[in-house]
């Protein structure tokens, strides 16, 4: 049985980590998510969330963050290891949990190919 917990070590919280990932300028997107990524030296993939006030009230923003965390939790074993990701939901799209799961899996696989040296 696989462990589907979302641990505290999988959260990106430091501003320096967000700046490092944004500075790398490696991103992928689709109609549901914009994802920025950078590699890390750890054996796990970590996420940070960026949901702006343009998405609406605090209740709406917190719901989006819960959906994104749940999508990551359910797909974390399908994703490549050793990445730091910033997930940004697209505005004006009524996305479901399944949409975020598919988007995350597809976009991260694309981004990981861009990050690996040839």
Protein Blocks (a to p, Z undefined) as FASTA:
>chain_A
ZZfbdcfklpcfbfklmmmmmmnopacddfkbccdddddfbfbdcddddddfknocfklm
mmmmmmmmmmmmmmmmmpcehiacdddddehiacdfklmmmmmmmmmmmmmmmmpcZZ
